Amino acid sequence: MARLLRSATWGLFPWRGYCSQKAKGELCRDFVESLKAVVGGSHVSTAAVVREQHGRDESVHRCEPPDAVVWPQNVEQVSRLAALCYRQGVPIIPFGTGTGLEGGVCAVQGGVCVNLTHMDRILELNQEDFSVVVEPGVTRKALNAHLRDSGLWFPVDPGADASLCGMAATGASGTNAVRYGTMRDNVLNLEVVLPDGRLLHTAGRGRHFRLGFWPEIPHHTAWYSPCVSLGRRKSAAGYNLTGLFVGSEGTLGLITATTLRLHPAPEATVAATCAFPSVQAAVDSTVHILQAAVPVARIEFLDEVMMDACNRYSKLNCLVAPTLFLEFHGSQQALEEQLQRTEEIVQQNGASDFSWAKEAEERSQLWTARHNAWYAALATRPGCKGYSTDVCVPISRLPEIVVQTKEDLNASGLTGSIVGHVGDGNFHCILLVNPDDTEELGRVKAFAEQLGRRALALHGTCTGEHGIGMGKRQLLREEVGAVGVETMRQLKAVLDPQGLMNPGKVL
């Protein structure tokens, strides 16, 4: 109970040991030697350039370097590192690929950055049970390359070739979420090193169950969807600890392995693009396609500004207009039905240039362009940084908020574009900003906060997939309420009573 009573103050007055009494960037020599004793001297760095590389991600947040960077080789070393930092009161910042957009790796109180990329093994593949166990250094592309001949794949695709454990830590999703779900739907178990070094398996050691039930449906069923994994067992054993750590952003422990749910690779795949006379028409089509129960695998929206940027950056030749990128998975017969129904719907909303991409090379070019939209946007204003909003709303409110946001963006004087995974109500404004222009940064922040509050007013969320990080903590309080935040603080205080795990994030 005493720990819970301290929950309101641990974030304000974190306990710090003797090493952290020095200035930031000056861990005591004995402590650095202790780090080297755990992982080896070649796997510890206090060099300024290395620390700076680990103190920033893709966000606009300024670089906040750690005091040291370590590269553990296995979970035992991670456990010993955590215990060492815990005893000395030194903050711990987990690091994967550094592709986050919310400042999640910024070491706001200094401390030790634990780079987990050397732990890159695929530990176990259970083809019959549709699951795989991976270490944090395994990325999305590496896993799917490994699975290429198995008839299975992992569909959660945030665009960046991110670490799968990092994707679990941020609750990532991406272009396939409309059909296959997000990381929250596809993580079955986690191996987590707690702040004091203890090892937790959130669903029990070696288990690949999930809370919930997925029916077994044969492949020949006409409406069979790859999002239903066969052979899955259910579990009702206690609290959902896996769900607690998915989306925790490194604030509760270090994820050292994740068990993921795999899906049957689709028999056939077709992509399509279509342009629209207005933002309203494009987003209305999205809603109508979903209401018609077309089992679309991906449905992405790009406004005319983003479409122009992608044409230039990725050498496309698409019409510069509000556009939908779509993809369909299934049997050849099912795809023909899906395409026909979709084409009817979009034409009713004034679509033009409806074109198919059936060959793998054509599809790859299309989705590579979509995944590179962030860099395409940055290329339109060299020397600037990008800020991405991340709201998500119920699909019925999507046309309203996207149209209003486009009007607000045009009136704001800011440089930006809209792109998003509109099939699940999630979209992003990518705003370009001069990081040295305080006034412009302030306007970007005000625009993002206004959009976040509009999403909350429509019963949506301030973040669909990027996380809270450093910049959305006030919006989190508005979204879940005082009791919700206090409950989170109490959970944090029990698991991390010294407030050492990735401080300054989420709460």
C-alpha positions as CSV (number, residue, x, y, z in Angstrom):
1,M,0.0,0.0,0.0
2,A,2.9,2.4,0.8
3,R,4.1,2.0,-2.8
4,L,0.6,2.9,-4.1
5,L,0.5,6.0,-1.9
6,R,3.8,7.1,-3.4
7,S,2.5,6.7,-6.9
8,A,1.6,10.4,-7.3
9,T,5.1,11.5,-6.5
10,W,7.5,9.0,-8.0
11,G,7.4,10.7,-11.4
12,L,8.2,14.1,-9.8
13,F,11.0,13.0,-7.5
14,P,12.5,9.8,-8.9
15,W,15.0,8.1,-6.6
16,R,18.5,8.3,-7.9
17,G,21.7,6.5,-6.8
18,Y,25.2,7.7,-6.4
19,C,26.1,7.4,-10.1
20,S,23.4,9.9,-11.1
21,Q,24.6,12.5,-8.8
22,K,27.1,13.4,-11.4
23,A,26.3,15.7,-14.3
24,K,24.3,14.1,-17.2
25,G,26.7,12.2,-19.4
26,E,29.1,11.4,-16.6
27,L,28.3,8.0,-15.1
28,C,30.9,7.1,-12.6
29,R,33.8,5.0,-13.8
30,D,33.0,2.1,-11.5
31,F,29.5,1.8,-12.8
32,V,30.7,1.9,-16.4
33,E,33.2,-0.9,-15.5
34,S,30.3,-2.9,-14.0
35,L,28.4,-2.5,-17.3
36,K,31.4,-3.8,-19.2
37,A,31.7,-6.8,-16.8
38,V,28.1,-7.8,-17.8
39,V,28.3,-7.4,-21.6
40,G,32.0,-7.0,-22.4
41,G,33.9,-3.9,-23.0
42,S,33.3,-3.8,-26.8
43,H,29.5,-3.7,-26.1
44,V,29.5,-0.5,-24.0
45,S,30.0,3.0,-25.3
46,T,30.1,6.4,-23.7
47,A,31.2,8.2,-26.9
48,A,29.3,11.3,-27.5
49,V,28.4,10.5,-31.2
50,V,27.0,7.1,-30.2
51,R,25.0,8.5,-27.3
52,E,23.5,11.2,-29.6
53,Q,22.5,8.5,-32.2
54,H,20.6,6.8,-29.4
55,G,19.0,9.9,-28.0
56,R,16.6,10.7,-30.9
57,D,14.1,9.0,-33.2
58,E,12.3,10.3,-36.3
59,S,10.3,12.8,-34.2
60,V,10.7,16.6,-33.8
61,H,11.7,16.1,-30.1
62,R,15.2,17.3,-29.5
63,C,18.0,14.9,-28.9
64,E,18.3,13.7,-25.3
65,P,21.3,11.4,-25.2
66,P,21.8,8.7,-22.6
67,D,24.9,8.6,-20.5
68,A,26.0,5.2,-21.9
69,V,24.8,2.7,-24.5
70,V,25.0,-1.1,-24.0
71,W,24.4,-4.0,-26.4
72,P,23.4,-7.1,-24.5
73,Q,23.7,-10.5,-26.3
74,N,21.1,-12.5,-24.5
75,V,18.3,-12.2,-21.9
76,E,20.5,-13.1,-19.0
77,Q,22.7,-10.1,-19.7
78,V,19.6,-7.9,-20.0
79,S,18.5,-9.2,-16.6
80,R,21.8,-8.4,-15.0
81,L,21.9,-5.0,-16.6
82,A,18.5,-4.1,-15.2
83,A,19.4,-5.3,-11.7
84,L,22.6,-3.3,-11.8
85,C,20.8,-0.1,-12.9
86,Y,18.0,-0.8,-10.3
87,R,20.5,-1.1,-7.4
88,Q,22.2,2.2,-8.4
89,G,19.0,4.2,-9.4
90,V,20.1,4.7,-13.0
91,P,17.4,5.1,-15.6
92,I,17.0,2.5,-18.3
93,I,15.9,3.3,-21.9
94,P,15.1,0.4,-24.3
95,F,16.2,0.9,-27.9
96,G,15.2,-1.0,-31.0
97,T,15.5,0.5,-34.5
98,G,14.9,4.2,-33.5
99,T,12.0,4.6,-36.0
100,G,9.5,5.9,-33.4
101,L,7.7,9.2,-33.9
102,E,7.0,10.3,-30.3
103,G,10.4,10.7,-28.7
104,G,10.2,7.3,-27.0
105,V,14.0,6.8,-26.9
106,C,14.9,10.3,-25.6
107,A,16.9,9.9,-22.4
108,V,15.3,12.9,-20.5
109,Q,17.1,12.0,-17.3
110,G,20.2,10.4,-18.8
111,G,20.9,6.8,-17.8
112,V,21.7,3.7,-19.8
113,C,20.3,3.0,-23.2
114,V,19.9,-0.8,-23.8
115,N,20.2,-1.4,-27.5
116,L,18.6,-4.8,-28.1
117,T,19.4,-5.2,-31.8
118,H,22.2,-7.8,-31.2
119,M,19.5,-10.2,-29.9
120,D,18.2,-11.1,-33.4
121,R,17.3,-14.8,-33.3
122,I,14.0,-16.4,-34.4
123,L,13.7,-18.7,-31.4
124,E,10.8,-21.0,-32.4
125,L,8.4,-21.4,-35.3
126,N,5.2,-23.4,-34.7
127,Q,3.7,-23.8,-38.1
128,E,0.8,-26.0,-36.9
129,D,-0.1,-23.5,-34.2
130,F,0.5,-20.4,-36.3
131,S,2.9,-18.8,-34.0
132,V,6.6,-17.7,-33.8
133,V,8.9,-16.5,-31.0
134,V,11.4,-13.7,-31.9
135,E,14.0,-11.7,-30.1
136,P,13.9,-7.9,-30.2
137,G,16.5,-7.5,-32.9
138,V,14.2,-9.3,-35.4
139,T,12.5,-6.9,-37.7
140,R,9.2,-7.3,-39.6
141,K,10.9,-7.8,-43.0
142,A,13.5,-10.3,-41.6
143,L,10.7,-12.4,-40.1
144,N,8.6,-12.5,-43.3
145,A,11.7,-13.4,-45.3
146,H,12.2,-16.3,-42.9
147,L,8.6,-17.3,-43.3
148,R,8.6,-17.1,-47.1
149,D,8.5,-20.9,-47.8
150,S,6.2,-21.8,-44.8
151,G,2.9,-20.6,-46.3
152,L,2.6,-18.2,-43.3
153,W,3.3,-14.5,-42.9
154,F,3.1,-11.7,-40.3
155,P,0.9,-8.9,-41.7
156,V,1.3,-6.1,-39.2
157,D,3.1,-3.5,-41.3
158,P,3.7,0.0,-39.9
159,G,5.8,1.0,-42.9
160,A,9.2,1.2,-41.3
161,D,11.2,-2.0,-41.0
162,A,10.8,-1.8,-37.2
163,S,11.8,-4.2,-34.5
164,L,8.9,-6.6,-33.7
165,C,9.4,-6.2,-30.0
166,G,9.5,-2.5,-30.4
167,M,6.3,-2.7,-32.4
168,A,4.8,-4.6,-29.4
169,A,6.1,-1.9,-27.0
170,T,4.4,0.9,-28.9
171,G,1.2,-1.0,-29.9
172,A,2.0,-0.5,-33.6
173,S,-0.3,-1.2,-36.5
174,G,-0.2,0.0,-40.1
175,T,-1.6,-0.7,-43.5
176,N,-3.0,-4.2,-42.9
177,A,-4.8,-3.4,-39.6
178,V,-8.2,-3.2,-41.3
179,R,-8.2,-6.9,-41.9
180,Y,-5.5,-8.5,-39.7
181,G,-5.6,-6.2,-36.6
182,T,-2.9,-4.4,-34.7
183,M,0.0,-5.6,-32.5
184,R,-2.5,-5.9,-29.7
185,D,-4.4,-8.5,-31.7
186,N,-1.3,-10.4,-32.7
187,V,0.9,-10.6,-29.7
188,L,0.3,-13.9,-27.8
189,N,3.0,-13.8,-25.1
190,L,5.9,-11.6,-24.0
191,E,9.2,-12.3,-22.2
192,V,9.9,-9.2,-20.2
193,V,12.8,-8.2,-17.9
194,L,11.3,-6.2,-15.1
195,P,13.1,-3.1,-13.7
196,D,14.7,-5.1,-10.9
197,G,16.0,-7.8,-13.2
198,R,13.3,-10.5,-12.7
199,L,12.0,-12.3,-15.7
200,L,8.3,-12.4,-16.6
201,H,6.5,-14.5,-19.2
202,T,3.2,-12.6,-19.5
203,A,1.1,-15.7,-20.6
204,G,3.3,-18.3,-18.9
205,R,6.6,-19.7,-20.2
206,G,6.3,-21.3,-23.6
207,R,2.6,-20.7,-24.1
208,H,1.1,-19.2,-27.2
209,F,-2.5,-18.8,-26.2
210,R,-4.5,-15.6,-26.3
211,L,-7.3,-14.3,-24.2
212,G,-10.3,-14.8,-26.6
213,F,-11.5,-17.4,-29.0
214,W,-10.9,-17.6,-32.7
215,P,-13.1,-20.2,-34.5
216,E,-11.5,-22.8,-36.7
217,I,-12.7,-22.2,-40.3
218,P,-11.6,-24.3,-43.2
219,H,-9.8,-22.6,-46.1
220,H,-12.5,-23.7,-48.6
221,T,-15.1,-21.6,-46.9
222,A,-16.3,-18.9,-49.3
223,W,-15.8,-16.1,-46.9
224,Y,-12.6,-17.4,-45.3
225,S,-10.4,-14.6,-44.1
226,P,-6.7,-15.0,-43.4
227,C,-7.2,-13.0,-40.2
228,V,-8.6,-16.1,-38.6
229,S,-5.7,-18.3,-37.4
230,L,-6.5,-22.0,-37.2
231,G,-5.6,-24.2,-34.2
232,R,-5.7,-21.3,-31.8
233,R,-6.5,-22.1,-28.2
234,K,-8.1,-19.7,-25.7
235,S,-7.2,-18.9,-22.2
236,A,-9.1,-17.3,-19.3
237,A,-6.2,-17.6,-16.8
238,G,-6.0,-14.5,-14.7
239,Y,-5.2,-10.9,-15.7
240,N,-4.2,-10.1,-19.3
241,L,-0.5,-9.2,-18.5
242,T,0.4,-9.4,-22.2
243,G,-2.1,-6.7,-22.9
244,L,-0.6,-4.6,-20.1
245,F,2.9,-4.6,-21.7
246,V,1.8,-4.1,-25.3
247,G,1.8,-0.4,-25.8
248,S,3.7,0.3,-22.5
249,E,6.4,2.1,-24.5
250,G,9.3,0.7,-22.4
251,T,8.0,2.2,-19.2
252,L,7.3,-1.1,-17.4
253,G,10.1,-3.4,-18.5
254,L,12.3,-4.5,-21.3
255,I,10.7,-6.9,-23.9
256,T,13.3,-9.5,-24.7
257,A,11.1,-11.9,-26.8
258,T,7.6,-11.8,-28.2
259,T,5.4,-14.7,-29.4
260,L,3.4,-13.6,-32.4
261,R,0.3,-14.9,-34.1
262,L,0.9,-15.8,-37.8
263,H,-1.5,-15.9,-40.6
264,P,-1.9,-18.1,-43.8
265,A,-0.4,-16.4,-46.8
266,P,-3.2,-15.3,-49.2
267,E,-3.7,-17.5,-52.3
268,A,-3.8,-14.4,-54.5
269,T,-3.3,-10.6,-54.1
270,V,-4.4,-7.6,-56.1
271,A,-3.8,-4.0,-55.5
272,A,-5.7,-1.0,-56.9
273,T,-5.7,2.7,-57.0
274,C,-8.4,5.2,-57.7
275,A,-8.5,9.0,-57.7
276,F,-11.4,11.2,-56.5
277,P,-12.7,14.7,-57.1
278,S,-12.6,15.6,-53.4
279,V,-11.4,14.4,-50.0
280,Q,-15.0,13.9,-49.0
281,A,-15.6,11.5,-51.9
282,A,-12.5,9.5,-51.2
283,V,-13.3,9.1,-47.5
284,D,-17.0,8.4,-48.1
285,S,-15.9,5.6,-50.4
286,T,-13.9,4.1,-47.6
287,V,-16.9,4.0,-45.3
288,H,-19.2,2.6,-48.1
289,I,-16.7,-0.2,-48.9
290,L,-16.5,-1.3,-45.3
291,Q,-20.3,-1.1,-44.8
292,A,-20.7,-3.3,-47.9
293,A,-18.5,-5.9,-46.0
294,V,-15.9,-6.0,-48.7
295,P,-13.0,-7.8,-46.9
296,V,-10.4,-5.3,-48.1
297,A,-6.9,-6.0,-46.7
298,R,-5.6,-2.5,-47.0
299,I,-7.2,0.8,-47.8
300,E,-5.0,3.9,-47.6
301,F,-5.9,7.5,-48.2
302,L,-3.5,10.1,-49.6
303,D,-4.6,13.7,-50.3
304,E,-3.5,15.5,-53.4
305,V,-0.4,17.1,-51.7
306,M,0.9,13.7,-50.6
307,M,0.0,12.2,-53.9
308,D,2.1,14.8,-55.7
309,A,5.0,14.2,-53.2
310,C,4.9,10.5,-53.8
311,N,4.9,10.9,-57.6
312,R,8.0,13.0,-57.3
313,Y,9.8,10.9,-54.7
314,S,8.9,7.4,-55.8
315,K,8.6,8.0,-59.5
316,L,4.9,7.2,-59.7
317,N,2.6,8.5,-62.4
318,C,-0.7,8.8,-60.5
319,L,-3.2,11.6,-60.9
320,V,-2.6,14.4,-58.5
321,A,-5.9,14.1,-56.6
322,P,-7.2,12.6,-53.4
323,T,-6.5,8.9,-53.9
324,L,-7.2,5.5,-52.3
325,F,-4.6,2.7,-52.4
326,L,-6.3,-0.7,-51.9
327,E,-5.3,-4.3,-51.6
328,F,-7.4,-7.5,-51.7
329,H,-6.5,-11.0,-50.5
330,G,-8.2,-14.3,-51.2
331,S,-8.9,-16.8,-53.9
332,Q,-9.0,-15.7,-57.5
333,Q,-12.8,-16.0,-57.6
334,A,-13.1,-14.0,-54.3
335,L,-10.8,-11.3,-55.7
336,E,-12.9,-10.8,-58.8
337,E,-16.0,-10.3,-56.7
338,Q,-14.2,-7.9,-54.3
339,L,-12.8,-5.8,-57.1
340,Q,-16.1,-5.6,-59.0
341,R,-18.0,-4.5,-55.8
342,T,-15.3,-2.0,-54.9
343,E,-15.2,-0.5,-58.4
344,E,-19.0,-0.1,-58.3
345,I,-18.8,1.8,-55.0
346,V,-16.0,4.1,-55.9
347,Q,-17.6,5.0,-59.2
348,Q,-20.8,6.0,-57.4
349,N,-18.6,8.5,-55.5
350,G,-17.1,10.0,-58.7
351,A,-13.8,8.0,-58.8
352,S,-11.7,8.0,-61.9
353,D,-8.5,6.2,-63.0
354,F,-9.4,3.0,-61.2
355,S,-6.5,0.7,-62.0
356,W,-5.4,-2.7,-60.9
357,A,-1.9,-3.9,-60.0
358,K,-1.9,-7.7,-60.2
359,E,1.9,-8.4,-60.7
360,A,4.1,-8.5,-57.6
361,E,6.5,-5.9,-59.0
362,E,3.6,-3.4,-59.6
363,R,2.2,-4.0,-56.1
364,S,5.6,-3.6,-54.6
365,Q,6.2,-0.3,-56.3
366,L,2.8,1.0,-55.1
367,W,3.3,0.0,-51.4
368,T,6.9,1.1,-51.3
369,A,5.7,4.5,-52.4
370,R,3.1,4.5,-49.6
371,H,5.6,3.4,-47.0
372,N,8.0,6.1,-48.2
373,A,5.3,8.8,-47.9
374,W,7.0,10.2,-44.7
375,Y,10.3,10.7,-46.6
376,A,8.4,12.0,-49.7
377,A,6.8,14.6,-47.5
378,L,10.2,15.6,-46.0
379,A,11.7,15.9,-49.4
380,T,9.3,18.7,-50.3
381,R,10.9,21.0,-47.7
382,P,14.6,20.1,-47.3
383,G,16.2,20.8,-44.0
384,C,12.9,20.6,-42.0
385,K,11.7,18.0,-39.6
386,G,8.4,16.1,-39.8
387,Y,5.6,16.0,-37.2
388,S,2.9,13.4,-37.6
389,T,-0.4,13.5,-35.9
390,D,-2.0,10.1,-35.2
391,V,-5.7,10.4,-34.3
392,C,-8.2,7.6,-34.8
393,V,-12.0,7.8,-34.8
394,P,-15.0,5.5,-35.3
395,I,-15.3,4.9,-39.0
396,S,-18.7,6.6,-39.1
397,R,-17.1,9.9,-38.0
398,L,-14.1,9.6,-40.4
399,P,-15.5,11.7,-43.3
400,E,-16.4,14.5,-40.9
401,I,-13.0,14.8,-39.2
402,V,-10.9,14.3,-42.3
403,V,-12.7,17.0,-44.3
404,Q,-12.6,19.4,-41.4
405,T,-8.9,18.7,-40.8
406,K,-8.1,19.4,-44.5
407,E,-9.9,22.7,-44.2
408,D,-8.0,23.6,-41.1
409,L,-4.7,22.6,-42.6
410,N,-5.3,24.8,-45.7
411,A,-6.2,27.7,-43.4
412,S,-3.3,27.2,-41.0
413,G,-0.5,28.4,-43.2
414,L,1.4,25.3,-42.2
415,T,3.1,23.0,-44.8
416,G,1.5,19.6,-44.6
417,S,-0.4,16.7,-46.1
418,I,-2.8,14.0,-45.0
419,V,-2.3,10.3,-45.3
420,G,-3.7,7.4,-43.4
421,H,-5.0,3.9,-42.7
422,V,-8.5,5.0,-43.2
423,G,-9.9,1.5,-43.1
424,D,-9.7,1.5,-39.4
425,G,-10.4,5.3,-38.9
426,N,-6.7,6.2,-38.4
427,F,-5.0,9.1,-40.3
428,H,-2.0,11.3,-40.1
429,C,-1.3,14.9,-40.9
430,I,2.4,15.1,-41.7
431,L,3.4,18.7,-40.9
432,L,6.8,20.1,-41.9
433,V,8.5,22.4,-39.5
434,N,11.8,24.3,-39.1
435,P,13.0,22.9,-35.8
436,D,14.8,26.2,-35.1
437,D,11.6,28.3,-35.6
438,T,10.0,28.5,-32.2
439,E,6.9,30.2,-33.5
440,E,6.3,27.6,-36.2
441,L,6.8,24.8,-33.7
442,G,4.2,26.4,-31.5
443,R,1.7,26.5,-34.3
444,V,2.3,22.9,-35.2
445,K,1.8,21.9,-31.6
446,A,-1.4,23.9,-31.3
447,F,-2.7,22.3,-34.6
448,A,-1.9,18.8,-33.3
449,E,-3.6,19.4,-29.9
450,Q,-6.7,20.8,-31.6
451,L,-6.9,17.8,-33.8
452,G,-6.4,15.4,-30.9
453,R,-9.2,17.1,-29.0
454,R,-11.5,17.0,-32.0
455,A,-10.9,13.2,-32.2
456,L,-11.6,12.8,-28.5
457,A,-14.9,14.8,-29.0
458,L,-15.9,12.2,-31.6
459,H,-15.2,9.3,-29.2
460,G,-11.9,8.6,-30.9
461,T,-8.3,8.5,-29.6
462,C,-5.4,10.9,-29.7
463,T,-3.1,8.1,-30.9
464,G,-4.0,5.1,-33.0
465,E,-0.5,3.6,-33.4
466,H,2.4,5.9,-32.5
467,G,1.9,6.0,-28.8
468,I,1.9,8.7,-26.2
469,G,5.7,9.2,-25.8
470,M,6.6,12.7,-24.6
471,G,4.1,14.9,-26.5
472,K,0.7,13.5,-25.8
473,R,0.6,13.1,-22.0
474,Q,-2.0,15.9,-21.5
475,L,-4.2,14.4,-24.2
476,L,-3.9,11.0,-22.5
477,R,-5.3,12.5,-19.3
478,E,-8.2,14.0,-21.3
479,E,-8.8,10.7,-23.0
480,V,-8.9,8.3,-20.1
481,G,-9.7,10.7,-17.2
482,A,-8.1,11.3,-13.9
483,V,-9.0,7.9,-12.5
484,G,-7.6,6.2,-15.6
485,V,-4.3,8.0,-15.3
486,E,-4.0,7.4,-11.5
487,T,-4.7,3.7,-12.1
488,M,-1.8,3.7,-14.7
489,R,0.4,5.5,-12.2
490,Q,-0.3,2.9,-9.5
491,L,0.5,0.0,-11.9
492,K,3.7,1.8,-12.8
493,A,4.6,2.3,-9.1
494,V,4.2,-1.4,-8.3
495,L,6.3,-2.6,-11.3
496,D,8.8,0.3,-11.3
497,P,8.8,1.9,-7.8
498,Q,11.9,4.0,-8.5
499,G,10.5,5.3,-11.8
500,L,13.6,4.2,-13.7
501,M,12.1,2.6,-16.8
502,N,12.1,5.1,-19.7
503,P,11.2,8.1,-17.5
504,G,9.3,11.1,-18.9
505,K,7.1,9.0,-21.3
506,V,3.4,8.2,-21.2
507,L,2.8,9.5,-17.6
